[in-house]
């Protein structure tokens, strides 16, 4: 508590006018700032983040890169990297299986999930004509085991699976996740897409999801007799096939994922296990966009270290609005 005599001293005429003058001067000095605030805050740099994967020539994760060894460009301009750290945000992994009813991916998927348990929640969809959800996002081992067991042998889908539609619908579902990943496994060689490629690729970009594709090599062959639409226009058939190839080819490139074509179906599919290993060892890069510059421009990330490949989304890094 202040003493009474101290309070009385503050009211002396000299000190009163001195204090009043100080307050008036301070108010005058602050006036331009208040007017500036009313007109809009001054431009400030934007803090952005992006998840990237770094691998060597053998596709093994590289885990010891420093900020000085990364080069990040946005719109062609080099950005200042503030921080590089191991990615720790939980993953949301959507597994899309298009196996023509053969069940050939069941064991590899079980191994893939085992590698990422504790780091991710998983959903599983089976493309049987249309995509059927076997389990929604969960980390519950028993629910995941039951879903994977349902990827058994069944009657082959005569029209081929609607893989592109499944990728599109899954991208729409994951927009609110911080670190979404779509993993597509397909052995289908007879495909039809009702969606233009650019619609699907734009939705992938908006979602922020990384797309990985594991495809049996014969996927590139199209059997016209199995396409469920009028085949009297060869140009239409070619256009639909080009849309499929663009989504399954350009999708991984543009999102920071990988497409792998496998020649056989034996074993555990090492390429799929490699995807799991890379997801476990991703980096989170935090960088600055100078004040006043356009956000979400084309993005590229590389490494100064020789023999290192860095995979990152081509645009759409996350950050402040």
N, C-alpha and C positions, 0 to 999 in steps of 0.2 A: 504493500500500500504506500502511495505517496503521502508525505506529510503535508499538512494544510499550508504551512508557510511556503513550501515549494510551489504550490499551486498559485498562491498569491503573487509570487515573483513573476510568473509568466504573464501576468496581466499588466505589467508596467507599460507606460505609453511607448517607450522606445522599442521594447521587444515586440510589442503588439504590431507596430507599424513595420518593423523589420520582417516579422513573420508574414504579414499580409503581402508585403512587396515580393517576398520569395514565392508565395503561392501564386500570385498574379503572373510572375515571370515564368514559372513552371507551366502554368496553364497556357500561356502564349506559345511556349516552345512545343508543347504537346499538340497544339491545334493542327498543324500540318499532318501529323501522324493520324489523328482522328479522321481528318478529311480523307486521307489516303485509305484508311480502313473502310470508310464508307464507300469509296469508289471501287474497292476491290483490293485484296491482299497483293503485295508485291510478288512477282514470279520467284519461285524457289525451285531448286533441282528436285527431280523425282528419283526416289529410291526404288529400284526394280530387282527382282530376283528371278533366277531361272535354274532349273535342274538340268544337269548335263551328265553324260556318260563318257568316260575316257578309257580307251582300250589300246592295247599294243597290236602288233601285226598278227598275233595268234588269237586275237579277240579276247584276251584276258584283261580284266579290269586293272587300271593303273591307279593306285591309291595315294601316291605321295607328291602330287603336283601342288605347286605353290601358286599364290596369286600372280606372281611375276612371270609364271610360265604359261598363263592363259592370255589370249588376245580375244577380246569381245568387241564386235562391231555391230552397230545398229544403224541402218540406213547408210551403210558405208563408212560411218565415222567411228573411230575408236572411242570406247567408253572407259571411264575410270572404274576399275574393279576395287570395291571397298573390302570385300571379305570373300574367302573361299573356305568352305567347311564341308564335312561329310553330311549328306542329306539324312535327316532324322525324322521327317514328317512321315506318318504311317501311309502306306500305299493302299489304294483301292484298285484291285486288279479284276477286270472283267475278262473271263475266259470264254471265248466263242468257239464252239467245236462244230465243224462241218466235215463229217467223216463218212458220208454215204451209208450210214447205218452199220459200219464195220466194227466199230469199237476200238480201232487201232491206236487211238491216242490216249486211252484210259490210263495205262501205266505211266507213260511220260508225264501226264498231267498230275498224277498223284505225287510223283517225285518233285515236280515243279512246285506244287503247293507246300510239300514238306520243307523245301529249301527256304521258303519265305514265311513260314509260320512264325508268329510273334512280331512280324514286321508289316503285315498286310491283312486286309479283309478281302475276301474273294466272292465273286458271283460266277455262276456257271450257266451258260446257255448252250442248248443243243439245237443246231439248225436242221430241222426236219421239215423241208418245205419252208415253213416259217420258223423263226427262232422261238424255242420253248425254254423258259427259265426253269432251271432245275433247283437253283438255290439263289436267294438274294445275298447281298453283301454280308458276310459273316466271317468270323475267325473260329467258330465252333468246329472242332475237329470232327465230331460225329456227324453233324449236318453236311459238312464237306465230303466226308467219306461216302455217305448215302448218295449224294449228288453224283459223285464220280462213278460209283458203281452202276448208276443208271445209264452211263455212257456205254452200254453193252451192245451186242449185236442185235440188229433189228432189220426190218425190211428196208431195202434201199429206196431212197427217194427218187422217183422216176424223172422228176423235172429239175433235179439239182437243187441245192439249197440256196435260199435268198441271203447270201453272205453279205452283200453290200448293204442291204436293208438292215441287217443285224448290226453292222458296224455303225450305221447312221443312228439307229435307235439307241444303241448303247452310248454313243457320244452325247446324245441329248440328256441321258440320265446322270452323267457324271460331272456336270458343270459346277456343282457346288463343292466338289472334292478338291482338296489342295494338291493331291499328287495322284491323278488317275492314270491308269495304264490299261490298254486293251490288248489282249493277246488272242490272235486268231490262228487256229490250226485247221487246215483244209486239205482234203485230197480230192476234191470234186473237180472233174474235168468237163462238166456240162453245167454252165452257169448262165443265169439271166438276171439282169438288173433293171428294175423299173425306175431307178433314180439316176439322174445325170451325175457324173463324177464330181463336178464342181460343187454341187449341193452338199455332197458327203464330205468333201475335203474342207469346205467352209465350216461345216458343223464340227468337224474334228478340231479345227483351229479355235473355234469359240470355246470348246470344252476344255482345252488345255491338255487333253489326253494324249499320251504317247501310244502309237500303234506299232505292235510287233506282229509280223506275219510269218508263220511256218507253213510252207506249202509244198506238197508233193509236186515234183517237176512236171508231171503230165497236166497240171492245171492249165497250162497255156493252150491246150488243145480243146477246141469247142466242137461238140457234136450237134449239128443243127437239128437233128431229129428230136432232140430232147428239149428244145427251147419252147416254152409255153406261150408263144404268140405267133401271129401270122408270119409265115416265112417267105412271102411272095416279094419281099423287098430286101434283097441282099445287103443293101446299104444300111438298113436298120439293124440287121444282124451284126454287121461289122461295128456299127456305132455302139451298140450295147456291149460288145466284147471289149472295145476300147475303154468304155467307162469302167468296166470291171478291172481291167489291167491298170488303169490310172489309179484307182482307189487302193488296190492291193500293192501297187508299186510305188506311187508317189506319196501315199499316205504315211508309210514309215519314214521316208526321207524328210517330209515336211514337219513331222512331229517329233523327230529325234529318236525314232525307233529303228528297227532293222527288219528287212525281208530276207528270208533264207529259203532257198529251194533245196529240198532233200531228195535224193534219188531212191532211197529205200525206206522201209518202215520198221526195221528191226531195232532192238535195244531200247534205250531210254531217250533217244533223240538228243544227242549232246548239245545241239544248237539251242534247244529249248532250255536246257539246264544252264547254258551260257547266258541266256537272257536273265534267268533268276540271279545268277552271280553278279551280273552287271547292275541289276536293280538294287542289289544289296550294297553296292559300292559307288553309288552316284554322288556327285558333288552338288552343293547348293552355292551358286554364285550370286553375290549381291553387288550391284553396280549403280552408278549414277547416270541419269540423263540430264544434261544441262537445262537450266530454266528456259522456258519458251520453245523448246524443241518438241517436235511431234513424237508421240508415243506409238509403240507397237509397229515400228517400221521393221523392215526385213532384218533378221538377226542372224549372225554367224559367230560361232565360237571355235577357236582353234588353239593349238598348243605350240609353243616355241620348241618344245622338246621333239627331237626327230623320232619318227616311227610311231607317233601317237595320233590316233584319230579321236576327235571329240564329236559326239552326236548331241545335237540340241535342236529344239524347235526352230523353225525358220522365221517365226514371228510370234507375237502374243505373249511375251514375258509378263509375269505377274508383278504387281507392285501397287503403289499408292495411286489413287484416281487422278 
